[in-house]
């Protein structure tokens, strides 16, 4: 049975135990794990966590009775998980050979709950792990449980996954206001909203009831954050698993990449210093200076999150696991046109884009990706204290090209030399070419 709700996820919600015989323990969560806003008791599958309270009560005092007679102490103690072999099987009873002449019995109530398919799997002579419910009843029997053994082994497995920080791939069993319930063997772990992947959280914020339902039985990769058997609590994190998966994919990608390689990627975030682009499971940085040939002050001027872009690999640092990318190098270099189509002394039309203390920047009208500088000394024959005394941002002017530096990618422009006699021959030559 899964706990499901069509209401938006709320990390403060705690799912209740799902199995008819599962122990119910609820309450708030205290966890030292980072970013954990809420947690939940583990919900056990039906039959998996059966405590057999009534069965235990029937046998209570068995161990005390053993201590008061002359019989040797039991070889096992309550709570042990031991290996044996199915000795005799019938619809009403199953006995297990525990070795050294010891025979245990599976609790009758557990047999009543088994499905025909589960019973069919228990063949005589098959190996079986069993949980010792009572090492010696008043009748001298050893009372065992298959379901509780499987549950105990799952708790141990969960502890191993936590200690080794391994990634576990499970299935979504359900959801509630606080997060997702994930099958972990016969246990059910909980993924709080704060520990879901960013993509999943974005989807769930606007999800419809059908989208919630569609998540059930989907595979999900998680890491174990907290194991608390006494409180019946197993806390999982999809974010931690995704972070490790990204690092692995990045290592693999770095080994395959070559400088100069052109790839198609997707923009995943925009920062003041550039944009991060996913190029096949790993992210590379397109620095602000590599976004475009024209001047850009922020990546959001050109890009949007989720946009597909073509990038060129310009650097690979295996030790620091960094990939440098460029968007502008996949496009034609506008300075090639400047080198072949512009000459010193010619007149151009340009729009003033920015004013500084030392001059004004102007973008060519016919080549919008090229920006030149009109130094403050080239604005007027008169003394100028600040460019705003002569020009304003947005003004479109005729300017004279006075310097072309292709290697340094600098274009020097002048306003005061537009009508200068020193360029009369150049102007006449340009006029003849136009005719």
C-alpha positions as CSV (number, residue, x, y, z in Angstrom):
1,X,0.0,0.0,0.0
2,X,1.4,3.4,-0.8
3,X,0.7,6.7,0.9
4,X,-0.5,9.1,-1.8
5,X,-1.9,12.6,-1.8
6,X,-2.9,14.9,-4.6
7,X,-1.9,17.9,-2.5
8,X,1.4,19.8,-3.2
9,X,4.4,18.3,-1.4
10,X,5.0,19.6,2.1
11,X,8.2,18.6,3.9
12,X,6.5,18.8,7.3
13,X,4.2,15.8,6.5
14,X,5.1,12.4,7.8
15,X,3.8,9.2,6.1
16,X,2.1,6.6,8.3
17,X,3.0,2.9,8.3
18,X,1.5,1.1,5.4
19,X,1.4,-2.6,6.3
20,X,-1.4,-4.0,8.4
21,X,1.2,-5.5,10.8
22,X,3.8,-2.9,10.4
23,X,4.8,-1.1,13.6
24,X,3.6,2.5,13.5
25,X,6.0,5.1,14.9
26,X,5.6,8.8,14.0
27,X,7.1,12.0,15.1
28,X,9.4,14.8,14.1
29,X,12.8,14.2,12.6
30,X,16.2,15.2,14.0
31,X,19.0,14.7,11.6
32,X,22.5,15.9,11.3
33,X,22.4,15.5,7.5
34,X,22.8,18.9,5.7
35,X,19.8,20.4,3.9
36,X,17.4,17.9,5.5
37,X,14.2,19.8,6.4
38,X,12.1,16.8,7.3
39,X,12.1,13.1,7.6
40,X,9.8,10.2,8.3
41,X,9.6,6.8,9.9
42,X,10.3,4.0,7.4
43,X,7.2,2.4,6.1
44,X,7.4,-1.4,5.9
45,X,5.8,-3.5,3.2
46,X,3.0,-5.7,4.3
47,X,4.3,-8.7,6.1
48,X,7.9,-7.6,5.9
49,X,8.0,-5.9,9.2
50,X,5.5,-8.0,11.0
51,X,6.3,-7.9,14.7
52,X,4.2,-10.9,15.6
53,X,3.4,-9.1,18.9
54,X,0.7,-11.6,19.7
55,X,3.0,-14.5,18.8
56,X,5.8,-13.1,21.0
57,X,3.3,-12.6,23.9
58,X,2.3,-16.3,23.6
59,X,5.9,-17.3,24.0
60,X,6.9,-14.6,26.6
61,X,8.6,-16.2,29.5
62,X,10.0,-19.0,27.5
63,X,13.5,-17.9,27.9
64,X,12.9,-17.3,31.6
65,X,11.5,-20.8,32.0
66,X,14.6,-22.1,30.3
67,X,16.8,-20.4,32.8
68,X,14.9,-22.0,35.7
69,X,15.3,-25.6,34.6
70,X,18.2,-27.9,34.1
71,X,18.2,-27.7,30.2
72,X,21.4,-26.3,28.6
73,X,21.2,-22.6,27.5
74,X,19.8,-22.1,23.9
75,X,22.5,-21.8,21.2
76,X,20.7,-18.8,19.7
77,X,19.3,-15.7,21.3
78,X,16.3,-13.6,20.4
79,X,17.0,-11.4,17.4
80,X,19.7,-13.5,15.8
81,X,19.6,-14.0,12.0
82,X,20.8,-17.5,11.1
83,X,21.0,-19.6,8.1
84,X,19.3,-22.9,7.7
85,X,17.5,-25.2,5.3
86,X,13.8,-25.9,4.8
87,X,13.3,-29.3,6.3
88,X,9.6,-30.1,6.1
89,X,7.0,-28.0,4.4
90,X,3.2,-28.3,4.6
91,X,0.3,-25.9,4.2
92,X,0.1,-25.6,8.0
93,X,3.8,-25.7,9.1
94,X,7.3,-25.2,7.9
95,X,10.3,-26.4,9.9
96,X,13.9,-25.3,9.3
97,X,17.0,-27.3,10.0
98,X,19.4,-25.1,11.9
99,X,22.3,-27.6,12.1
100,X,23.7,-29.6,15.0
101,X,20.3,-31.4,15.3
102,X,18.4,-28.2,16.0
103,X,15.0,-27.7,14.2
104,X,13.0,-24.4,14.3
105,X,9.5,-23.6,13.3
106,X,8.2,-20.7,11.2
107,X,5.4,-18.8,13.1
108,X,2.0,-20.0,12.2
109,X,0.6,-16.5,11.8
110,X,3.3,-15.7,9.2
111,X,2.3,-18.7,7.2
112,X,-1.3,-17.5,7.2
113,X,-0.3,-14.2,5.6
114,X,1.8,-15.8,2.9
115,X,0.5,-15.8,-0.7
116,X,0.5,-19.0,-2.8
117,X,3.5,-17.6,-4.8
118,X,5.5,-17.0,-1.6
119,X,4.7,-20.5,-0.3
120,X,5.8,-22.0,-3.6
121,X,9.2,-20.4,-3.3
122,X,9.9,-22.3,-0.1
123,X,11.0,-25.7,-1.3
124,X,12.3,-28.4,0.9
125,X,16.1,-28.4,1.0
126,X,16.3,-24.7,0.0
127,X,18.6,-22.4,2.0
128,X,16.8,-19.9,4.1
129,X,17.8,-17.0,6.4
130,X,15.6,-16.9,9.5
131,X,15.1,-14.5,12.4
132,X,15.0,-16.0,15.9
133,X,11.8,-14.8,17.6
134,X,12.2,-17.1,20.6
135,X,15.2,-19.4,21.1
136,X,13.1,-21.7,23.4
137,X,9.4,-21.6,24.1
138,X,7.7,-23.3,27.1
139,X,7.3,-26.3,24.8
140,X,11.0,-26.3,24.0
141,X,10.6,-25.1,20.4
142,X,12.7,-22.6,18.5
143,X,10.3,-20.0,17.0
144,X,11.5,-18.4,13.7
145,X,10.4,-15.8,11.1
146,X,11.3,-15.5,7.5
147,X,9.8,-12.0,7.0
148,X,11.6,-10.5,9.9
149,X,14.9,-12.0,8.8
150,X,14.5,-10.4,5.4
151,X,13.7,-7.1,7.1
152,X,16.7,-7.3,9.4
153,X,19.0,-8.1,6.4
154,X,17.6,-5.0,4.6
155,X,18.4,-2.9,7.6
156,X,21.9,-4.2,7.6
157,X,22.1,-3.6,3.8
158,X,20.9,0.0,4.4
159,X,23.7,0.5,7.0
160,X,26.2,-0.8,4.5
161,X,25.0,1.6,1.8
162,X,25.2,4.5,4.3
163,X,28.7,3.6,5.5
164,X,30.1,3.0,2.0
165,X,28.2,5.9,0.5
166,X,27.0,3.7,-2.4
167,X,24.2,4.7,-4.7
168,X,21.0,2.6,-4.4
169,X,18.6,2.4,-7.3
170,X,15.0,1.8,-6.1
171,X,11.5,2.4,-7.1
172,X,9.1,5.2,-6.0
173,X,6.4,3.4,-3.9
174,X,4.3,6.5,-3.1
175,X,4.3,10.1,-2.0
176,X,2.8,12.5,0.5
177,X,3.0,16.1,1.4
178,X,6.5,15.8,2.7
179,X,8.3,13.9,0.0
180,X,8.6,10.5,-1.8
181,X,8.5,7.0,-0.4
182,X,11.1,4.7,-2.0
183,X,11.2,0.9,-1.8
184,X,14.5,-0.4,-0.2
185,X,14.1,-4.1,-0.3
186,X,11.3,-4.8,2.1
187,X,11.7,-1.4,3.8
188,X,10.4,1.9,2.6
189,X,12.8,4.8,2.8
190,X,11.8,8.5,2.7
191,X,13.2,11.2,0.4
192,X,12.3,14.6,1.9
193,X,11.4,17.4,-0.5
194,X,14.8,19.1,0.4
195,X,16.6,16.0,-0.8
196,X,14.9,15.6,-4.2
197,X,16.8,16.6,-7.4
198,X,16.3,20.2,-8.6
199,X,14.5,18.9,-11.7
200,X,12.1,16.8,-9.8
201,X,11.3,19.6,-7.3
202,X,10.6,22.0,-10.2
203,X,8.2,19.5,-11.8
204,X,6.4,18.8,-8.5
205,X,5.8,22.5,-7.8
206,X,3.3,22.6,-10.6
207,X,2.5,18.9,-11.0
208,X,-1.1,17.6,-11.6
209,X,-2.5,14.6,-9.7
210,X,-1.8,12.5,-12.8
211,X,1.8,13.6,-12.8
212,X,2.1,12.6,-9.1
213,X,0.6,9.2,-9.8
214,X,2.9,8.7,-12.8
215,X,6.0,8.8,-10.5
216,X,4.9,5.6,-8.7
217,X,7.1,2.7,-9.8
218,X,9.6,5.0,-11.5
219,X,13.3,4.2,-10.8
220,X,15.1,6.6,-8.6
221,X,18.8,6.8,-7.6
222,X,19.4,7.7,-3.9
223,X,22.0,7.7,-1.2
224,X,21.3,6.6,2.4
225,X,21.6,9.6,4.7
226,X,20.2,8.1,8.0
227,X,19.5,4.6,9.3
228,X,17.6,4.4,12.6
229,X,16.1,0.9,13.1
230,X,14.9,1.7,16.6
231,X,12.8,4.6,15.3
232,X,11.9,2.7,12.2
233,X,13.4,5.5,10.0
234,X,15.4,5.4,6.8
235,X,16.2,8.7,5.2
236,X,17.4,8.9,1.5
237,X,18.7,11.6,-0.7
238,X,18.3,11.9,-4.5
239,X,20.4,15.1,-4.6
240,X,23.5,13.4,-3.1
241,X,23.2,10.5,-5.6
242,X,22.8,12.9,-8.5
243,X,25.8,14.9,-7.4
244,X,28.0,11.8,-7.4
245,X,26.6,10.7,-10.8
246,X,27.4,14.0,-12.3
247,X,31.0,13.8,-11.0
248,X,31.4,10.3,-12.5
249,X,29.9,11.5,-15.9
250,X,32.3,14.5,-15.8
251,X,35.3,12.2,-15.3
252,X,34.2,10.0,-18.2
253,X,33.5,13.0,-20.4
254,X,36.8,14.7,-19.6
255,X,38.6,11.6,-20.7
256,X,36.8,11.6,-24.0
257,X,37.0,15.3,-24.8
258,X,39.6,17.1,-27.0
259,X,40.3,20.8,-27.2
260,X,38.8,22.2,-30.4
261,X,35.9,19.7,-30.3
262,X,32.5,21.3,-31.1
263,X,29.4,20.0,-29.1
264,X,25.8,20.8,-28.7
265,X,24.8,21.5,-25.1
266,X,22.0,23.0,-22.9
267,X,22.3,26.0,-20.7
268,X,21.8,25.0,-17.1
269,X,22.6,28.3,-15.2
270,X,23.5,31.9,-15.8
271,X,26.1,33.6,-13.6
272,X,27.7,37.1,-13.4
273,X,30.9,35.5,-14.8
274,X,29.4,33.5,-17.6
275,X,27.1,30.5,-18.2
276,X,27.3,26.8,-17.4
277,X,26.4,24.4,-20.2
278,X,25.6,20.7,-19.9
279,X,27.5,18.9,-22.7
280,X,26.4,15.3,-22.2
281,X,26.0,14.8,-18.4
282,X,28.7,17.2,-17.3
283,X,28.8,21.0,-17.1
284,X,31.4,23.3,-18.6
285,X,31.8,27.0,-18.2
286,X,31.4,29.5,-21.0
287,X,33.2,32.6,-19.5
288,X,31.7,36.0,-20.1
289,X,34.4,36.8,-22.6
290,X,33.6,33.7,-24.6
291,X,29.9,34.3,-25.0
292,X,30.1,36.6,-27.9
293,X,32.4,38.7,-30.1
294,X,30.5,41.8,-29.0
295,X,30.7,43.2,-25.5
296,X,28.5,41.5,-23.0
297,X,28.0,42.5,-19.3
298,X,25.9,39.5,-18.3
299,X,25.1,36.1,-19.8
300,X,21.3,36.8,-19.5
301,X,21.7,39.3,-22.3
302,X,22.2,36.5,-24.8
303,X,21.1,33.2,-23.2
304,X,18.2,31.6,-21.3
305,X,18.3,28.5,-19.0
306,X,17.3,25.4,-21.1
307,X,18.4,27.0,-24.4
308,X,20.4,24.7,-26.7
309,X,23.7,26.2,-27.9
310,X,26.7,25.1,-29.9
311,X,30.0,25.3,-28.0
312,X,33.7,24.6,-28.7
313,X,35.9,23.0,-26.1
314,X,38.8,25.5,-25.4
315,X,40.3,24.0,-22.2
316,X,40.3,20.8,-20.2
317,X,41.7,20.5,-16.6
318,X,41.5,16.8,-15.5
319,X,42.9,17.5,-12.0
320,X,40.5,20.3,-11.2
321,X,37.7,18.6,-13.3
322,X,37.0,21.8,-15.2
323,X,35.9,22.2,-18.8
324,X,36.2,25.5,-20.6
325,X,33.8,26.2,-23.4
326,X,33.2,29.0,-26.0
327,X,30.2,30.0,-27.9
328,X,31.7,32.8,-29.9
329,X,34.4,30.6,-31.4
330,X,31.7,28.5,-33.1
331,X,30.6,31.7,-35.0
332,X,32.4,33.7,-37.7
333,X,34.9,36.2,-36.3
334,X,33.6,39.7,-37.1
335,X,37.1,41.0,-37.0
336,X,37.9,39.0,-40.1
337,X,35.5,41.4,-41.9
338,X,37.2,44.4,-40.3
339,X,40.6,43.1,-41.5
340,X,39.4,42.7,-45.1
341,X,36.8,45.4,-45.4
342,X,38.0,48.4,-43.4
343,X,40.9,50.8,-43.9
344,X,42.4,53.4,-41.7
345,X,40.9,56.8,-42.5
346,X,37.5,55.7,-43.8
347,X,34.2,57.1,-42.5
348,X,31.8,54.8,-40.7
349,X,28.4,55.1,-39.0
350,X,28.3,54.1,-35.4
351,X,26.0,54.3,-32.3
352,X,27.3,55.5,-28.9
353,X,26.8,52.6,-26.5
354,X,28.7,53.7,-23.3
355,X,30.4,56.8,-21.9
356,X,33.4,56.6,-19.6
357,X,35.8,59.2,-18.2
358,X,38.4,58.4,-20.9
359,X,36.0,58.4,-23.9
360,X,32.9,56.9,-25.6
361,X,32.4,53.4,-27.0
362,X,30.6,53.2,-30.3
363,X,29.2,50.1,-32.1
364,X,29.4,50.0,-35.9
365,X,26.0,50.2,-37.6
366,X,27.0,47.8,-40.4
367,X,28.7,45.4,-38.1
368,X,26.9,45.2,-34.8
369,X,29.5,43.0,-33.1
370,X,32.4,45.4,-33.5
371,X,32.8,48.2,-31.0
372,X,35.4,50.9,-31.2
373,X,36.6,53.6,-28.8
374,X,36.4,57.4,-29.4
375,X,39.0,58.6,-27.0
376,X,38.1,61.8,-25.1
377,X,40.9,63.6,-27.0
378,X,39.2,62.6,-30.3
379,X,35.7,64.0,-29.5
380,X,36.4,67.7,-30.2
381,X,39.1,70.3,-31.0
382,X,38.0,72.0,-27.8
383,X,39.0,70.8,-24.3
384,X,36.5,68.2,-23.1
385,X,36.2,67.2,-19.4
386,X,33.8,64.4,-19.9
387,X,32.4,62.8,-23.1
388,X,28.8,63.7,-22.1
389,X,29.6,67.3,-23.0
390,X,29.8,66.2,-26.6
391,X,27.8,63.0,-27.1
392,X,25.1,61.0,-25.5
393,X,24.4,57.2,-25.3
394,X,22.2,56.2,-28.2
395,X,23.5,58.9,-30.6
396,X,24.3,57.6,-34.1
397,X,27.2,59.5,-35.6
398,X,29.6,59.5,-38.5
399,X,33.1,58.7,-37.2
400,X,36.5,58.4,-38.7
401,X,38.5,55.2,-38.4
402,X,42.0,56.2,-37.1
403,X,43.4,52.9,-35.8
404,X,42.8,49.2,-36.7
405,X,44.5,46.6,-34.4
406,X,43.3,43.2,-35.5
407,X,45.5,41.2,-33.2
408,X,44.5,43.3,-30.2
409,X,40.9,43.6,-31.5
410,X,40.8,47.3,-31.1
411,X,39.3,49.9,-33.3
412,X,40.1,53.6,-32.8
413,X,37.5,56.1,-33.9
414,X,37.4,59.9,-34.0
415,X,34.7,62.5,-34.2
416,X,36.8,65.6,-34.4
417,X,38.6,64.3,-37.5
418,X,35.5,63.6,-39.6
419,X,36.0,66.8,-41.5
420,X,39.8,66.9,-41.2
421,X,41.7,68.0,-44.3
422,X,44.4,65.4,-43.6
423,X,41.9,62.7,-44.8
424,X,40.8,64.6,-48.0
425,X,42.6,62.2,-50.3
426,X,41.0,59.2,-48.5
427,X,37.6,60.7,-48.8
428,X,38.0,61.5,-52.5
429,X,39.2,57.9,-53.1
430,X,36.2,56.5,-51.3
431,X,33.8,58.7,-53.2
432,X,35.3,57.5,-56.6
433,X,34.9,53.9,-55.4
434,X,31.3,54.5,-54.6
435,X,30.7,56.0,-58.0
